[in-house]
Structures are given as C-alpha cells and as structure tokens.
C-alpha cells in the first residue's frame, strides 16, 4: 500500500476541516493516508510516497519556516502537491499583479512600501472609494484583514500599526457585492473543474469563512464565471493538483480575489462526489510522474 501524508496543523479544533472525507476514496485506491503536522521536525519524508499540503492554516505566522519544510519535502523521495514552484509563486499575493498583466481581471491592488496612518486617506482617494481592505501579502484565514470606512470616526490605527509596521501588505477597494451577494469559489482538481460554492458573510461582517460565521451553498457558476476561472488556470506557472479560485462580482464582471493554491479548504462536504473526483485527479497527477 502506498503512503500519503496530508500536511496539516498541530491542532484543527478551531477550524472546519473536511479532508477526512478523502480517506475512504484514497484507501479504495490502495493509499494509506495520515495527517502530519508541518511543524513536526522528526518526520522522515522519505517514508511517504506523496505529500499533499492540506490544512496548514497557520503557515502565515512563520512563512519562512514553512517554506523550509516544503523545500525539505521537495528534496525527499516523496512527491509534493502542490509543487514547490506553485507554492513559492502563490505564497505572496504579488502574483495578483502578474496575473493582471496577463489580462486576468483581478480586484485592483496596490502594495505600498511601508505602513503609515497618514497615508490612509491616500488609499481611499487612489481607488475613488469610501471603503477599502488592507491585508498582509502573506496571509490566510482572514488574519489581520481590515475593512476600513473613509468616514469612520475612529480607525483601528493601533491594530493596523501592529499588523503592518514590519509586514508587507496590500490595499484593495472593498467590493460591496461580497456582502450583497457573496464570494464565489470554484474548485479545480488537476486539469478539470469540480464544483463551486457561494460564501456569504454574517450580518455586519465581510469575512466569508465558516469560522467567522459565514454561510455556504453550492452553486452552478455562470458560464462567464467558469470561463474566467479556466482562463486563470491557464496562466498558472505550473499544473496544480488542486486549486480554489475566489471571485467577486462587480459591474457584471467577475474579478479574481485570490488564487488559493497552497492550503485552501476544498469544501468536500458541499459536493458528495468531490472526494472521489479529487482522488481520480490525484491518480492522473501521480501517473503523470510515473509514466
């Protein structure tokens, strides 16, 4: 029996994780699956035939250390998914600028060189908007993500300075459809579209994650949205085993918010057939190496 490690966190109790739904489909194909913490320094990665980065949802706290682990896995005999090339490209959200230059419609983004409270008004003016979002270039789970209103009597300056005084960050206009309609996520396994969901934030919030009170429902993506997502897939630096592409709708167009290629939740709970589709995609990915 082949061995596969799902790269994970030490403790997932605070998160909604659905990777366990993959266990039986993998076992049916002759694979033994085990969750392994990326922080475990005693792991012999050569023991595994494959390592799939899954629920490593705290990597943003120590991205350099995380990348060192990824490089160690890549240099072992285990086959890594997604690849080191993809993870290195995706870990810093500067990739949005690259995709924009390739004619992918993304949420407009700037990357100021340093944070200063006196520059906040400039960001509103630059985007000609009353609402902006500020978040780290390396981030996950909506950590240190701020939704700011131009006319707010008090801005969370202390929290902003704590988050970004020594951290690279990005600024975007707030896309109101995220709270009015929701955020679309489309999932691709290897070279094939799998399923899509619509994530809606809780009342008064903008974060769509379940951990922040967001709600989910399965949707059939509009043809324009699906085509936009397929265009993004064609522009990635390498073929991923899995991808989650997040979009917001604005003025009839779909704007890429993020291409999640490292450790996205793939919401296997939202589509009963998606675990089996993932394992079929894994087999294609695996055979591409062994052919």
Secondary structure by P-SEA (a helix, b strand, c coil): cbbbbccccccccccccccccaaaaaaaabbbbbbbbccccccccccccbbbbcccccccccaaaaaaaaaaaaaccccccccaaaaaaccccaaaaaaaaacccccbbbbcccccccaaaaaaaaaccccbbbbbccccccccbbbbbccccccaaaaaaaacccccccccccccccccbbbbbbbbccccccbbbbbbbcccccccccccbbbbbbbbccaaaaaaaaaaaaaccccccbbbbbbbbcccccccccccccccccccccccaaaaaaaaaaaaaaaaaac
